[in-house]
Amino acid sequence: MMYGGYGMFVGGLLCLIIIGMIAYFIINIFNKNEKNSNVSGTKASAIDLLNERYVNGEIDEEEYNRRKEVLKD
């Protein structure tokens, strides 16, 4: 008994949806790990920004040293 041949189409479509969902979750897992590994790069950027503010005279030496110690921790 054939029901118009839609069974293979629906089954194939469902298979593609499941494969797409699996690929989506795998890509998200790798992207989250990549973002978390960049934390040390963010600290370096913060120190660079602090140095720039100190050189431009936006903060004094006391404030510079205090913030630099906070960033080192």
GUTISE-945183 format. One record per residue (C-alpha): residue number from 1; residue in three letters; x, y, z. Coordinates in steps of 0.001 Angstrom, whole numbers, padded with zeros to 6 digits. Example, Ala and Ser with C-alpha at 12.3 -4.5 7.8 and 13.67 -1.06 7.14 Angstrom:
BEGIN
- resi_resn_xx_yy_zz
- 1_ALA_012300_-004500_007800
- 2_SER_013670_-001060_007140
! end
This chain:
BEGIN
- resi_resn_xx_yy_zz
- 1_MET_000000_000000_000000
- 2_MET_001450_003318_-001039
- 3_TYR_000278_006531_000513
- 4_GLY_001442_008884_-002185
- 5_GLY_005185_008450_-001511
- 6_TYR_005349_011022_001279
- 7_GLY_006724_008586_003832
- 8_MET_010277_008662_002491
- 9_PHE_010171_012430_002109
- 10_VAL_009042_012991_005702
- 11_GLY_011544_010431_006998
- 12_GLY_014401_012065_005083
- 13_LEU_013369_015510_006252
- 14_LEU_013227_014335_009864
- 15_CYS_016694_012806_009506
- 16_LEU_018089_016099_008159
- 17_ILE_016507_018039_011026
- 18_ILE_018056_015716_013607
- 19_ILE_021491_015902_011964
- 20_GLY_021194_019695_011832
- 21_MET_020335_019874_015530
- 22_ILE_023298_017678_016459
- 23_ALA_025640_019840_014353
- 24_TYR_024220_022998_015954
- 25_PHE_024879_021731_019497
- 26_ILE_028401_020553_018643
- 27_ILE_029269_023944_017117
- 28_ASN_027901_025762_020177
- 29_ILE_029951_023602_022540
- 30_PHE_033169_024445_020658
- 31_ASN_032315_028150_020498
- 32_LYS_031703_028320_024254
- 33_ASN_035036_026628_024943
- 34_GLU_036770_029086_022621
- 35_LYS_035228_032073_024392
- 36_ASN_036233_030765_027826
- 37_SER_039834_030195_026740
- 38_ASN_040157_033872_025772
- 39_VAL_039851_035148_029366
- 40_SER_043612_035716_029726
- 41_GLY_043577_037791_026533
- 42_THR_040925_040005_028095
- 43_LYS_043097_040674_031141
- 44_ALA_045993_041735_028919
- 45_SER_043681_044122_027112
- 46_ALA_042492_045544_030424
- 47_ILE_046073_046158_031534
- 48_ASP_046835_047814_028188
- 49_LEU_043823_050062_028639
- 50_LEU_044907_050900_032181
- 51_ASN_048410_051781_030960
- 52_GLU_046934_054010_028265
- 53_ARG_044730_055850_030763
- 54_TYR_047715_056393_033063
- 55_VAL_049895_057719_030232
- 56_ASN_047118_060073_029102
- 57_GLY_046826_061450_032643
- 58_GLU_043264_060263_033168
- 59_ILE_044216_058523_036442
- 60_ASP_046959_059249_038967
- 61_GLU_049743_056894_040085
- 62_GLU_047920_055734_043214
- 63_GLU_044800_054783_041237
- 64_TYR_046961_053133_038574
- 65_ASN_048778_050948_041094
- 66_ARG_045566_050002_042897
- 67_ARG_043809_048932_039690
- 68_LYS_046893_047126_038432
- 69_GLU_046976_044991_041587
- 70_VAL_043292_044160_041169
- 71_LEU_043881_043054_037580
- 72_LYS_046844_040852_038547
- 73_ASP_044628_038788_040878
! end
